[in-house]
């Protein structure tokens, strides 16, 4: 690990010179190199006979002189060369996508650079330098009074090299308005003379911000450089909404000074005018209509009414942290990510982070890097975030991807509760290796960033939303504008958002609702070391596995490759539908076989009957290719079908049962219903069969709550249907809650129950560790697991017993709300179409790969019986269908998939709430007590809500918006539909709205009001929630005939009664254990010091000090907590910091009386002797009336003390577990069950020997069956 920058000025300067030369070679392929000082004078003269070698030597010599001479002249020269060099490249038709230049073009670039360097002392250069100093003065005047310049603030020539240039002005179409072209020299000269360019590229060294977040005045400027070539420029006559336009405010930042609107406009107008028509409309997609830059704020003209708006703008300008220091710009992205993540987590300022990156193991080994970070003075006393997965870290230092998986860059933007800080706080996740998506595999995973953010158009917790958003009615617009602005600068790269999708948010405390969260996908279009764009606008194929070789690429290139926006037929699709196809390229899939073009059979037509598509979303695959796919997936058996993606096609591929089994021919077919856009399949990534899922061994399924009213409505004997469903519910409730009561008998069984019923893996942090609040895990289930692992027993420890009781009550409330009803003879199964046409209308085929066993049923297939099939969401009576299952020899090879007939007038999948075969799963039930008591309903007549005017479809084609002006009309629709409505009109309306964002359907509040009045005959648009759906206050409300809705009946008459009975019994069990709050093991350390204090004044002083420090904290705990649960975490964290600050006083340190507390190898650890004594003392003083305070403050230490006190005959050592491993520990169910059996048997001395004779156990504790 390199040392601080300060003492190594000379080395740092040499390194910067090498970086300057390297950057020039990377950007312009100049082949510059350091002269060989070992050459003799004769060989040196021979070398200089070559014009190119002489130029290279002269260029290096002058750069070397200017660099060590200091000042800003070198930066000025390189800034000017950036403009002129890119104009030369843009004008040169011979530039290849691989960056190899012709000799003549390289010579032209070298001569241009040499001329600029030689003219540095000329009058023109002096005038430029004068203007540069004026800019520097203007900037220096902005420094707060009394604040010295930063220790590293100087003119650095590297700063003149743009870090985010998306191409030069010429790239954006610099040409004469008349259409004539000028020579390169004619273009360069006027540009070099324009004052706006002088000011833009006059390098004013970026001052280092004092915080990890940038100030507003530098937000849109790279931390490395303020001399940036912007790729776009202003022209009012530009008719293309996707043209690259940079807001005036953003452009002013590139100048390095604040400017008025008129000043900026004058600078814009000084640029060459742009023609009204672009030769390539797709080039204008990058700052498209769906990106609206933040408007320039004319602060001098705003009145007080705009103060809130200004505040939001300012808060949105300070979101992204800057790159730590220039010396890290050549560090691998993984290193930059880790340092930035640590700084954000620890809220550490990076302006004094003075470690200099060097390409060696001390930087590339994650443990060494984290040690260096934690030992840095900025991070003293602060806990680093969890480390990244070691395999992910190693992969990120290489190609960022393996054959199957890619490293994911992900983060959260959460509301910042600090009113003085940015609107959002950025929280970077550890690097994670997971299944990749197509775009990451094709363009490099390091170019994609996934950010979750509270949905701007969604509803969340009122407590979480900052006041500044509540007060401003235009806050939504501001957030969307910021999010979709042309570009975001982060990690030294230019990121642009291109896709957003809804994800599941966190549950809002005290409700059954979750916060609305979106995941936004960003693409790195540019960076400080990216090469010039390829000729076709798409990065070369080989770049995906070369993280050090990245080509600049506009969003238009990404969309061109991903969804073929340059194809005329694709551009005729509605924009909402076409852009929704991006999801295909972002699906996390398993890449398997790369096919040849002739192996992909694109069928011209679907299977149709009477105009209805009978195989919507499904095609066939040859048995040979299916076996190869299974091998690539690591499967021992070949599934019957695969859900996946292939180029522009998505859906299911079913093994062709008509092909010869031993045929080696590999092929796959796609149908029009599968193909979502026109794809040429030229790129091998478009010919890779990517697998998303496949059928596996089936298991019993839960009954979706939406199915229950339909089952009763179509039942000839409704009471019998209620009884059957009620019996299944009672069985499940007794099983769920009975497991917890049984687990209370001993700690290992409780630990197993915690594992099975505790927080899901998705609630864990990315490294698997559990989150802590102060001294205990945040989640109650993790608290229980933590205490059990430390050696506490729920039968003896009152606090642990209370936690288990709270978990049981919480589980009971969840069961009351969710009413999880498992139907043993049912399963969720993939649907597929019968390509063999052997099934008649109303027939299905279903066989199992293994014997399906459940409550009186055990078989490998279903035949000659009626079954029910359904698909969620189910609103109409016809959404559940009773069909006949038959066995057909032709279909016997197809296992764990239900085959639907392709005969009839309407596909069976379509009857099930508009389903298809692209991966939809059907709920299949063969419980005859349910099936025989169900009659089919006929399909209702379809209502055309679009024709009647309730809904409107956005029919704008993609090609249309290329010629439109103004902002986009795309909207993100939230699906807040009431699921309980039974009216057929509403049910069909919901069917329309399921895919409204993809179909481009508009449905406004006014449309809903009109619908309620005309169809529902209701004036209110808010329909009352049914009793069972109410979060609180639901009660039995029978109809006039005295009958409850079936869901109300199941909740109030069945679930509530059973749960109350089980809870009463469980509570009696808990109380019978007679657990107490005291534990003598936890007081032994304090007792030892109390005994010592009888003869030691210093020890008495120590204990009095602890008492005087701990008791006030306990009093503050009692006064703070219990009044507002929503602020519990904040108050607890605040108090915990005070607890941590209780340290051994200086006078006792100096006394030398407590060496065990001072000279402790664990002195910086939470488990130091001092921390253990503090915990033991707090427990002894407050275990009775303040035990929650004690456990939250000292839980980690008390657990450690208990574990150290644990004694087992013949075994005294303890096993330490780090948080990352503890969070993923998995109890062995078989071993725990067998040990429990042995213990129970041992309690009965008469049967112990007999039991041992009956049972044999394997190494895993499993009973060996001797049958």
C-alpha positions, -999 to 999 in steps of 0.1 A, spaced: 0 0 0 14 33 -9 21 60 17 6 94 19 9 118 -10 25 146 10 61 133 13 62 120 -22 57 151 -43 85 142 -67 72 106 -73 37 118 -76 47 144 -102 65 117 -122 35 95 -120 13 124 -133 37 129 -162 33 92 -171 -5 95 -168 -5 125 -192 14 106 -218 -7 75 -212 -40 95 -215 -29 111 -248 -20 77 -262 -53 62 -250 -74 90 -265 -55 96 -297 -32 67 -303 -2 90 -307 23 63 -297 42 88 -275 70 73 -254 98 84 -231 131 89 -250 157 62 -245 185 79 -225 208 50 -230 212 57 -268 246 69 -280 247 103 -298 251 86 -331 221 63 -326 201 93 -313 208 112 -345 198 82 -366 166 79 -347 158 115 -353 161 111 -390 126 97 -389 101 125 -389 78 106 -366 104 97 -340 117 133 -341 81 146 -335 76 121 -306 109 132 -290 100 169 -294 65 164 -280 78 145 -249 106 170 -243 83 200 -243 56 183 -222 83 173 -197 96 208 -195 62 224 -191 51 198 -165 80 204 -142 80 241 -148 46 243 -132 18 267 -139 -11 263 -162 4 264 -196 6 227 -202 -30 223 -191 -40 251 -215 -22 233 -244 -37 199 -237 -72 214 -233 -69 231 -267 -55 199 -283 -85 180 -270 -108 201 -291 -87 201 -322 -77 165 -320 -113 153 -317 -122 174 -347 -95 158 -367 -107 123 -357 -143 131 -365 -134 144 -399 -112 114 -407 -131 87 -426 -103 63 -422 -107 60 -384 -115 23 -376 -135 10 -347 -104 -5 -332 -86 28 -328 -57 20 -351 -49 51 -371 -33 54 -404 2 68 -404 -8 100 -421 -36 107 -396 -14 100 -366 12 123 -381 -15 150 -385 -24 146 -348 12 147 -337 19 178 -357 -11 196 -343 -1 188 -308 35 198 -314 24 231 -330 3 239 -299 31 231 -276 57 252 -295 33 282 -296 30 281 -259 53 312 -255 38 331 -284 16 361 -281 -16 341 -288 -7 318 -260 -1 347 -236 -35 361 -244 -50 327 -237 -31 325 -204 -44 359 -195 -80 348 -200 -72 317 -180 -60 337 -151 -91 358 -152 -112 326 -148 -90 314 -120 -93 347 -102 -131 346 -106 -131 312 -91 -108 320 -63 -131 348 -53 -157 323 -45 -137 307 -17 -152 314 17 -134 341 36 -106 328 57 -105 294 41 -71 285 27 -67 268 -6 -65 231 -5 -31 216 0 -33 199 -34 -49 227 -53 -26 234 -83 -27 235 -120 -25 199 -132 -21 191 -168 -40 159 -164 -70 181 -156 -71 193 -191 -79 159 -203 -117 155 -202 -130 126 -182 -165 126 -196 -164 138 -231 -190 120 -251 -173 132 -283 -163 165 -296 -184 193 -309 -178 178 -343 -192 146 -331 -225 165 -325 -226 176 -361 -203 207 -365 -207 217 -401 -218 247 -421 -255 254 -421 -255 255 -459 -245 219 -459 -210 225 -473 -180 211 -455 -149 229 -445 -115 214 -443 -101 203 -409 -79 233 -408 -107 257 -416 -128 243 -388 -100 242 -362 -88 278 -366 -121 295 -359 -128 273 -330 -94 280 -314 -101 317 -317 -135 317 -299 -135 331 -264 -160 306 -253 -136 278 -260 -108 296 -243 -128 299 -212 -141 264 -213 -108 248 -216 -88 271 -194 -79 246 -168 -89 258 -134 -78 230 -110 -108 215 -93 -107 223 -57 -112 193 -34 -145 195 -15 -143 192 22 -170 166 24 -177 133 6 -206 151 -11 -198 178 -36 -209 213 -33 -236 225 -57 -212 246 -77 -191 215 -86 -218 188 -89 -217 185 -127 -180 188 -129 -157 158 -126 -137 157 -94 -106 152 -115 -112 180 -140 -132 211 -147 -121 212 -182 -147 192 -200 -156 189 -236 -194 187 -237 -208 167 -265 -239 189 -272 -247 224 -279 -277 246 -282 -297 254 -312 -333 266 -310 -340 254 -345 -332 218 -337 -364 199 -343 -352 166 -329 -363 159 -293 -335 133 -289 -307 157 -298 -280 160 -273 -287 192 -253 -270 203 -222 -288 226 -199 -274 261 -195 -269 254 -158 -249 223 -165 -229 240 -192 -220 269 -168 -204 243 -146 -181 233 -173 -169 269 -175 -160 267 -139 -179 298 -129 -215 310 -124 -230 328 -153 -263 344 -160 -287 331 -185 -278 357 -210 -241 350 -207 -246 313 -212 -268 320 -242 -242 342 -258 -216 314 -254 -240 290 -270 -247 313 -298 -210 316 -305 -208 280 -316 -213 270 -352 -250 265 -360 -264 231 -364 -284 220 -394 -321 214 -389 -319 178 -401 -295 152 -388 -281 126 -412 -287 100 -385 -317 106 -363 -306 79 -339 -275 100 -329 -299 124 -313 -314 98 -289 -290 103 -261 -306 133 -244 -340 122 -254 -375 136 -247 -378 113 -218 -349 132 -202 -357 167 -192 -328 187 -178 -333 207 -147 -342 243 -157 -318 270 -151 -327 290 -119 -325 327 -123 -320 334 -87 -320 371 -90 -355 372 -104 -371 346 -81 -393 357 -53 -399 341 -19 -424 317 -33 -396 299 -51 -375 293 -21 -388 257 -15 -381 249 -52 -346 262 -50 -340 241 -19 -351 209 -37 -329 218 -67 -299 224 -44 -305 191 -26 -307 172 -58 -274 187 -70 -255 170 -42 -263 134 -46 -233 117 -62 -200 115 -43 -169 125 -62 -140 104 -70 -117 105 -40 -85 119 -55 -69 122 -89 -44 95 -80 -72 69 -79 -84 76 -114 -63 47 -128 -73 24 -100 -95 -6 -109 -132 2 -106 -135 -24 -78 -109 -4 -57 -127 29 -64 -160 13 -55 -147 0 -22 -131 32 -11 -162 52 -20 -185 27 -3 -164 29 29 -165 67 29 -202 68 24 -208 42 51 -186 59 76 -196 94 66 -159 102 61 -145 131 43 -121 122 14 -103 154 8 -75 142 31 -75 106 19 -38 106 8 -31 70 -1 -17 69 -36 -29 40 -58 -2 16 -71 -9 -15 -91 2 -41 -66 -12 -68 -43 -16 -44 -13 -43 -26 -33 -57 -56 -51 -61 -78 -21 -94 -69 -5 -83 -76 31 -52 -55 27 -71 -27 12 -97 -27 40 -69 -28 66 -53 2 50 -87 20 49 -96 12 85 -61 23 97 -64 56 79 -70 85 103 -103 94 85 -118 60 95 -104 57 131 -131 44 155 -155 37 126 -167 3 115 -163 -4 78 -193 -18 58 -194 -56 52 -168 -67 27 -177 -78 -8 -179 -114 -17 -143 -126 -23 -151 -143 -56 -169 -111 -68 -140 -90 -57 -115 -112 -76 -138 -112 -107 -142 -74 -106 -104 -70 -107 -104 -91 -139 -131 -92 -166 -161 -84 -143 -178 -115 -154 -174 -153 -155 -189 -176 -181 -223 -174 -165 -222 -147 -138 -214 -110 -137 -204 -86 -109 -233 -63 -101 -228 -27 -92 -258 -17 -71 -268 9 -46 -298 24 -28 -309 60 -28 -328 65 4 -344 97 18 -319 116 39 -335 125 72 -309 153 78 -327 184 66 -293 202 59 -280 175 36 -288 162 2 -323 149 -6 -310 113 -8 -283 94 9 -264 70 -14 -257 35 0 -234 14 -21 -239 -24 -19 -209 -48 -17 -199 -62 -50 -220 -93 -57 -216 -120 -83 -249 -132 -97 -265 -143 -129 -259 -117 -155 -281 -102 -182 -275 -99 -219 -264 -63 -219 -238 -69 -193 -224 -99 -211 -223 -80 -244 -209 -46 -233 -192 -54 -200 -209 -56 -165 -188 -26 -152 -208 -3 -176 -241 -10 -158 -253 4 -125 -285 -4 -107 -300 21 -83 -331 16 -62 -350 48 -53 -383 56 -36 -408 58 -64 -414 95 -73 -450 87 -82 -456 62 -55 -469 64 -20 -446 56 9 -444 62 46 -452 97 56 -426 95 83 -398 88 57 -407 114 32 -387 146 39 -406 178 47 -391 196 17 -410 172 -6 -443 176 13 -442 214 10 -435 217 -27 -463 206 -51 -438 204 -79 -414 180 -60 -424 150 -82 -415 169 -113 -382 180 -99 -372 145 -89 -381 131 -123 -363 159 -141 -332 153 -120 -333 115 -125 -338 117 -162 -314 146 -169 -289 139 -196 -261 125 -175 -249 117 -140 -212 118 -130 -201 91 -106 -169 70 -101 -152 90 -129 -178 79 -154 -208 95 -172 -239 75 -165 -272 78 -183 -305 61 -171 -322 40 -198 -347 18 -180 -368 16 -148 -389 -11 -132 -409 -15 -100 -394 -37 -72 -407 -48 -39 -401 -22 -12 -399 -25 25 -430 -30 46 -444 1 62 -444 -2 100 -478 -11 114 -494 -18 80 -496 -44 54 -485 -20 27 -450 -17 13 -432 14 1 -431 20 -36 -396 15 -49 -382 17 -84 -349 2 -98 -333 25 -123 -307 11 -147 -278 33 -158 -253 29 -186 -217 42 -186 -215 61 -218 -182 77 -212 -153 78 -188 -118 93 -184 -102 63 -201 -128 54 -227 -116 53 -263 -133 73 -291 -166 59 -303 -167 31 -329 -178 39 -364 -212 22 -361 -218 36 -326 -217 1 -310 -187 -11 -290 -167 -39 -305 -177 -74 -294 -143 -83 -279 -145 -54 -254 -169 -72 -231 -140 -92 -216 -115 -63 -216 -123 -39 -188 -93 -18 -196 -105 -13 -232 -139 5 -233 -153 25 -261 -175 56 -257 -210 47 -266 -242 67 -268 -276 54 -256 -287 54 -292 -261 27 -298 -273 7 -268 -309 9 -279 -300 1 -315 -283 -31 -304 -309 -41 -277 -342 -34 -294 -333 -25 -330 -345 11 -330 -328 16 -364 -350 -9 -381 -380 6 -399 -405 -21 -388 -393 -18 -352 -398 20 -353 -434 15 -363 -442 -1 -329 -458 20 -302 -431 36 -281 -444 21 -248 -443 -14 -262 -409 -11 -279 -392 3 -249 -408 -24 -227 -388 -49 -247 -356 -37 -230 -367 -60 -202 -357 -89 -223 -321 -78 -223 -321 -71 -186 -335 -105 -175 -310 -123 -154 -305 -155 -173 -281 -184 -177 -264 -183 -211 -261 -218 -226 -256 -227 -262 -246 -202 -290 -265 -212 -321 -257 -208 -357 -282 -188 -378 -294 -218 -397 -303 -235 -364 -328 -208 -355 -361 -215 -374 -382 -184 -374 -417 -196 -382 -438 -171 -403 -471 -178 -386 -484 -190 -352 -507 -219 -347 -542 -204 -351 -578 -215 -351 -605 -191 -359 -581 -162 -357 -570 -171 -322 -533 -178 -315 -532 -213 -299 -494 -213 -290 -490 -177 -277 -454 -174 -264 -442 -210 -269 -421 -228 -295 -403 -261 -298 -367 -272 -293 -350 -304 -306 -342 -331 -280 -305 -329 -289 -303 -292 -283 -324 -295 -251 -299 -320 -237 -270 -297 -245 -288 -269 -227 -294 -292 -197 -257 -300 -196 -248 -263 -197 -272 -257 -167 -256 -286 -148 -288 -306 -147 -286 -344 -144 -320 -348 -161 -333 -329 -191 -364 -309 -183 -394 -310 -206 -392 -273 -214 -372 -241 -208 -383 -206 -202 -358 -182 -218 -348 -156 -243 -333 -159 -277 -325 -126 -295 -358 -108 -299 -378 -139 -288 -390 -148 -253 -412 -175 -238 -411 -212 -234 -394 -239 -256 -410 -273 -253 -391 -305 -264 -404 -317 -297 -420 -351 -290 -421 -360 -327 -384 -358 -332 -363 -390 -331 -347 -394 -297 -313 -403 -311 -312 -374 -336 -282 -352 -332 -298 -323 -351 -298 -290 -330 -325 -265 -338 -350 -242 -321 -380 -225 -335 -396 -192 -328 -431 -179 -336 -443 -144 -343 -460 -143 -308 -426 -149 -293 -406 -124 -314 -410 -89 -299 -389 -69 -324 -371 -76 -357 -336 -90 -350 -310 -99 -375 -293 -125 -352 -258 -114 -365 -244 -109 -330 -236 -142 -312 -252 -128 -280 -285 -126 -300 -280 -162 -309 -273 -174 -274 -302 -194 -258 -305 -177 -224 -324 -197 -198 -345 -181 -171 -362 -211 -155 -374 -246 -161 -398 -271 -145 -386 -288 -113 -401 -314 -90 -436 -303 -80 -448 -297 -45 -481 -289 -28 -493 -253 -34 -511 -227 -14 -546 -215 -24 -545 -179 -37 -570 -158 -18 -585 -146 -51 -595 -181 -60 -616 -187 -29 -646 -165 -38 -647 -179 -73 -646 -215 -59 -676 -207 -37 -695 -188 -64 -693 -217 -88 -700 -244 -62 -734 -261 -63 -730 -267 -25 -714 -236 -11 -715 -248 25 -695 -279 16 -669 -258 -2 -666 -236 29 -661 -267 51 -634 -281 29 -614 -249 27 -619 -243 64 -605 -277 73 -574 -270 52 -570 -237 69 -573 -251 104 -547 -278 97 -522 -252 85 -528 -229 114 -522 -257 139 -491 -268 121 -476 -234 118 -482 -223 154 -478 -258 169 -442 -259 156 -433 -229 177 -449 -243 208 -429 -276 203 -397 -256 197 -399 -240 231 -389 -273 247 -352 -269 240 -328 -244 223 -318 -264 193 -354 -269 182 -361 -232 187 -330 -224 166 -344 -246 138 -378 -229 140 -361 -195 138 -343 -206 107 -375 -218 90 -397 -189 101 -373 -160 105 -364 -132 80 -361 -142 44 -327 -142 26 -339 -112 7 -340 -92 40 -303 -99 45 -276 -76 34 -258 -87 2 -231 -105 22 -257 -125 42 -251 -107 75 -279 -95 97 -283 -58 104 -277 -46 140 -294 -19 159 -270 -8 187 -258 -40 205 -284 -64 191 -296 -76 157 -324 -55 143 -349 -82 136 -365 -101 165 -358 -135 149 -321 -126 146 -321 -114 182 -334 -148 193 -309 -167 171 -280 -145 184 -289 -152 220 -294 -189 214 -260 -191 196 -244 -174 226 -256 -201 250 -288 -186 265 -319 -209 271 -354 -196 264 -367 -216 293 -345 -197 318 -339 -163 303 -369 -139 306 -358 -115 278 -353 -143 253 -386 -158 263 -404 -125 257 -388 -122 223 -401 -156 213 -436 -147 226 -435 -114 206 -425 -134 175 -454 -158 181 -479 -130 183 -465 -114 152 -467 -146 133 -503 -151 145 -513 -116 131 -496 -125 98 -515 -158 96 -548 -139 103 -541 -116 74 -526 -139 49 -546 -170 57 -521 -193 40 -542 -224 30 -522 -253 15 -542 -277 -7 -520 -309 -6 -534 -322 -39 -525 -291 -59 -494 -275 -75 -483 -246 -95 -472 -259 -129 -459 -244 -162 -485 -243 -190 -476 -256 -225 -494 -261 -258 -500 -294 -275 -481 -292 -308 -489 -328 -316 -527 -320 -316 -535 -353 -298 -556 -336 -271 -591 -327 -277 -608 -295 -266 -612 -295 -228 -585 -321 -223 -551 -317 -206 -521 -340 -200 -501 -340 -167 -474 -364 -155 -448 -361 -128 -410 -367 -129 -411 -382 -94 -439 -397 -74 -462 -370 -60 -472 -379 -25 -499 -360 -5 -527 -371 18 -539 -403 3 -524 -396 -32 -493 -412 -45 -487 -415 -83 -466 -403 -112 -494 -390 -134 -530 -379 -134 -554 -396 -157 -591 -400 -163 -603 -375 -137 -615 -339 -136 -592 -312 -123 -593 -275 -118 -569 -251 -135 -566 -214 -127 -542 -185 -130 -538 -153 -109 -551 -127 -110 -586 -142 -109 -615 -118 -110 -641 -135 -132 -660 -167 -125 -646 -181 -157 -610 -176 -145 -611 -211 -130 -618 -239 -154 -627 -276 -148 -611 -298 -174 -604 -335 -180 -569 -348 -175 -560 -377 -198 -529 -397 -205 -516 -398 -241 -486 -420 -250 -474 -393 -275 -469 -369 -246 -455 -392 -219 -420 -377 -222 -433 -343 -210 -430 -342 -172 -439 -316 -146 -456 -294 -172 -493 -293 -180 -501 -297 -217 -532 -278 -229 -551 -286 -261 -546 -265 -292 -581 -273 -304 -613 -253 -299 -622 -217 -305 -604 -202 -275 -571 -213 -260 -575 -226 -225 -547 -204 -213 -565 -173 -225 -596 -184 -205 -575 -182 -174 -576 -144 -170 -559 -139 -203 -529 -161 -198 -504 -174 -224 -476 -199 -226 -445 -176 -223 -439 -188 -187 -472 -185 -170 -480 -210 -143 -514 -226 -136 -527 -236 -102 -538 -272 -108 -560 -289 -82 -571 -325 -82 -586 -326 -47 -618 -342 -56 -637 -327 -26 -631 -294 -43 -632 -304 -80 -665 -323 -79 -682 -293 -62 -673 -269 -90 -691 -260 -122 -676 -240 -151 -689 -206 -159 -692 -195 -195 -669 -167 -208 -685 -133 -204 -690 -110 -233 -660 -87 -236 -665 -50 -231 -645 -26 -251 -635 1 -227 -612 18 -252 -641 22 -277 -664 34 -249 -638 60 -240 -629 49 -205 -594 40 -216 -571 55 -242 -542 39 -259 -510 57 -266 -505 49 -302 -475 71 -309 -450 52 -329 -413 54 -322 -406 68 -356 -431 96 -349 -413 110 -319 -380 113 -338 -396 142 -356 -416 157 -327 -406 186 -305 -410 189 -268 -410 167 -238 -420 130 -239 -455 118 -231 -444 86 -215 -458 81 -181 -452 55 -154 -485 40 -143 -491 28 -108 -515 -2 -105 -535 7 -74 -565 -14 -83 -589 -28 -57 -586 -66 -59 -618 -74 -41 -643 -59 -66 -667 -85 -80 -686 -66 -106 -679 -81 -140 -673 -47 -155 -647 -39 -130 -631 -73 -134 -627 -68 -171 -615 -33 -165 -587 -47 -143 -578 -71 -171 -571 -41 -193 -550 -24 -167 -527 -53 -159 -502 -44 -186 -512 -8 -191 -477 5 -190 -466 -19 -217 -497 -15 -238 -496 23 -234 -531 26 -218 -541 58 -201 -566 56 -172 -571 88 -152 -590 97 -120 -617 113 -141 -621 81 -161 -626 62 -129 -652 86 -116 -672 84 -148 -669 46 -147 -682 44 -111 -712 66 -119 -723 49 -151 -714 13 -144 -714 9 -107 -740 35 -99 -718 50 -72 -710 86 -68 -680 79 -45 -648 67 -62 -636 51 -29 -652 18 -24 -652 4 12 -627 -23 20 -642 -56 29 -638 -65 65 -612 -93 60 -590 -68 41 -589 -41 68 -556 -37 84 -573 -28 117 -608 -28 130 -623 -55 108 -653 -73 123 -681 -98 115 -707 -80 93 -731 -106 78 -754 -97 49 -792 -94 54 -795 -132 51 -771 -135 80 -743 -150 58 -707 -138 59 -685 -133 28 -664 -165 26 -632 -146 33 -647 -129 63 -659 -163 75 -624 -178 72 -608 -149 90 -633 -143 118 -650 -176 124 -620 -199 116 -586 -183 117 -592 -159 147 -607 -187 168 -579 -212 161 -552 -187 165 -565 -174 198 -568 -210 211 -532 -218 201 -518 -185 215 -535 -191 249 -519 -225 251 -485 -212 240 -487 -184 266 -493 -209 293 -463 -229 282 -441 -198 283 -452 -188 317 -448 -223 331 -410 -221 323 -405 -195 351 -378 -177 332 -361 -149 351 -342 -117 340 -310 -125 360 -281 -146 348 -252 -151 372 -227 -157 345 -231 -121 333 -223 -106 367 -191 -125 375 -168 -100 360 -184 -71 379 -184 -92 411 -147 -97 407 -140 -60 406 -164 -53 435 -145 -78 456 -113 -61 446 -127 -27 455 -129 -36 491 -91 -32 493 -84 -8 464 -94 28 463 -87 29 426 -110 1 420 -138 18 440 -131 50 419 -134 29 387 -168 14 397 -181 47 409 -171 62 375 -190 34 357 -220 40 379 -220 77 373 -218 72 335 -242 43 331 -270 53 354 -277 86 336 -279 68 303 -304 44 318 -325 74 330 -323 89 295 -334 56 280 -365 55 302 -374 91 293 -368 87 255 -383 54 246 -419 42 248 -433 75 235 -428 73 198 -420 38 183 -413 53 149 -383 71 162 -371 42 184 -342 33 161 -329 69 159 -331 74 196 -314 40 203 -286 48 179 -281 82 196 -279 66 230 -256 38 218 -231 64 206 -230 78 241 -225 43 255 -196 37 232 -180 70 243 -177 57 279 -140 51 281 -115 45 309 -107 79 325 -73 93 319 -63 95 356 -70 57 360 -51 50 329 -21 69 343 -23 51 376 -11 18 362 -35 -1 385 -55 -17 357 -30 -31 331 -56 -57 321 -78 -29 309 -50 -9 293 -26 -33 277 -52 -53 259 -45 -67 225 -82 -62 218 -82 -26 229 -99 -14 197 -123 -43 197 -159 -43 210 -148 -73 231 -120 -56 250 -118 -62 288 -130 -27 293 -161 -32 272 -168 -65 289 -165 -49 324 -188 -21 313 -214 -46 301 -212 -67 332 -216 -37 354 -246 -24 335 -263 -57 336 -259 -61 374 -272 -26 380 -302 -26 357 -311 -63 348 -343 -61 367 -361 -29 357 -340 -19 327 -330 -51 310 -340 -38 275 -316 -9 280 -288 -33 290 -294 -56 261 -295 -29 235 -264 -12 248 -243 -43 256 -259 -72 238 -227 -82 219 -206 -82 250 -231 -101 272 -234 -127 245 -196 -131 245 -195 -134 283 -222 -161 282 -204 -180 255 -171 -179 274 -189 -192 305 -204 -222 287 -190 -255 298 -195 -289 283 -178 -320 297 -147 -328 277 -150 -296 256 -141 -261 268 -132 -243 236 -156 -220 219 -162 -214 182 -161 -178 170 -182 -169 140 -179 -137 120 -211 -117 111 -210 -126 74 -209 -163 83 -233 -161 112 -260 -146 90 -260 -176 67 -257 -204 92 -283 -231 85 -294 -256 112 -295 -292 102 -331 -303 105 -324 -340 103 -297 -339 129 -317 -318 153 -347 -341 149 -326 -372 156 -309 -356 186 -342 -346 200 -355 -381 197 -325 -394 215 -329 -369 243 -366 -377 247 -358 -414 247 -330 -409 273 -356 -393 297 -373 -427 298 -347 -450 312 -368 -481 305 -370 -475 268 -336 -460 261 -318 -492 254 -348 -505 233 -348 -473 212 -311 -476 205 -316 -512 194 -345 -501 171 -329 -471 154 -296 -468 136 -283 -433 127 -260 -423 98 -233 -396 101 -258 -368 96 -281 -381 124 -307 -395 100 -325 -426 110 -315 -454 87 -344 -473 72 -338 -511 73 -367 -520 51 
